[in-house]
Amino acid sequence: NVYFDLIDYVTSTEDEYKNAKENQSKNILAIDLSTETFDNVGALVEGEHSLYTTAHFTLDENHSEYAKLGVYKDSPVGHSSNELTSILMLSNTHEGISSATSNKNFSVESDKYYKLSVFAKITGITSDATDDEYSAFIGLKNYEAEANRFINLKDTKDVNNSNVFKKFEFIIHPQESEVLNVVLGLGSVKGEFKTNVAGSIYVDKITLETISDKDFENYNVNALEENIVGIKIGQINESNNDNDSNNKNNFQFFWWYFSSIVLGLTIIIVLVTLAVKKFDWKKMFHKDPQVLAEYDTRRIENEQKALAKKELRARKRAAKKNQNKKLGK
């Protein structure tokens, strides 16, 4: 019996993964789910002594009766990396049409950019394929959109019977989130025309990694290294560019609007300052002496009093003068 008291799932970091990979033990196991290798095998393929059945790929329907699919624990054709030992093979022992699809799903999201790489070699390819037909190919199958994207191996320089593994790169920007599967093919059907092929495709590693939008934009299929073959699927979102342009225009409008407000406030402050300097504050707070209007009653009363006093003095002078005359003065 096996007993568990806790199963925990947490997000790890790249450094933690590298450290676990370097220090694997009975209690620590590092598994790279972004890379598919072919270490897990089943039973021997019937009639074979070193080719094992595999759960990594499945032969598609209507494959040739001469088709073989399996994994070699020890590769008969070498490897793309010294770290690898086993290798997957799809083969037509006689001319026919066969294909196999990976059972591993590679999930991609619409707002990201990816590079899916297949390390492969083909040997012994014979066919009557014309320039616009496929002999051997590696492609991507999208089950949701039912679309296939292929790299025709016969157009690859020195790929047939080469001692060097090739790296087949799919640079992808999906238009919607989807699931991709790798397809290996020998021969093809185009309408009523069939291209029968004999030979083998060997694959020892498949990897998926995210890249930046700049990497996607700058990827040039015509300027790759000698042993790399690439295909570009999708394009930079125009909406992203529009958003960048809109953001730039919005910033420019905001800056213009803000500058106008600052300029307007500056002009107002200057005008207010000049007005304050020129205003006669003394006149505003100085109180002129009270001047009585001509029709003011108090003024009339004062004038009447002054006149009465004048008349009184005149009468006194006159009385005094008359008195002096009587006294003979």
C-alpha positions, 0 to 999 in steps of 0.5 A: 500500500501507498499512503499520502497525507499531503499533495501540494502544487505551487509555482516554481522558478527557473533557478529552483528547477535548475537546482532540482535538475542538478540534484535529483534523488529519490525524493527530488525529480525534475520534469521538463513539460515544455520539452518532449523527449522519447525516453518512455517506451512500450513493448517491441514493435512486432518483427523488430529487435530494437524498435519499441512502441510509443505513446508519444505519437500515433499513426493517423488513419489511412496510413500506408501498410508499410508504415512503422512508428516507434522509438529506438532506445539507442539511436541508429542515426545519432542525436541533436544533443549528447544528453539524449539517447532515445529517438522517435522514427516514422518510416515507410519501408516502401513507397506510400503515404503515412503520417503521425501526430503527437499526443502531447498538446502544446497550448498557446495563447493569443496574446503571446509569441512562441517558438516551437522547435523540432530536432529531426533528420530524414534518411533514404527519401525516394519519391516522385514529388514535384516542386509544389508537392510534399515528400517528407514534412513536419507540420503543426495540426490545430484541431480547433481550426482544422488547419495544417502548417507544414515545412516541406523537408525536401526543400531543405538543403542537405537534409536527406541522408545528412549526418547533421540534425536540423532544427525546424522552427515554427515561430507562432503568434496565434490569432486565438488561444488554441492547442497545437500538435506536431505532425510528421509526414511521408508523402501527401495527397493533393486533390486527386494526386498522391505523392508516395514516399519511402524513407524515414523521419527521425525526431529526438526532441521537441521544445516550446518556448515563449518569445517577445513580440520583437523576436517575432517581428525580427525573425527572418526565415531567409537569414537563419543558420545553416542547420535551422529551417523556419516558418512564421505563422501569424503576424503582429496584432495591428490592434496592438500597434493601433493601441500604441498609436492611440496611447501616443496621441492621447499623451500628446493631447494631454500634454497640449491640454496641460500646457494650455492650462498652465499658460492660461493660469500664468497669463491670469496671474500676470494680469492680476499682479499688474492690476494690484500694482496699479490700484490706488489702495490709499484712495480706497481706504482714505475718507474725505472730510464731510462736505454739506450740501447746499440744501443741507438743513444744518447748513441753513440753520448755521447761516440763519444763526450767523445772520441773526448775530450780525443783525443783533450786533448792528442793532446794538451799535445803533442803540448805543449811537442813539444813546450817545446823541441824547447825552450830548456826546 
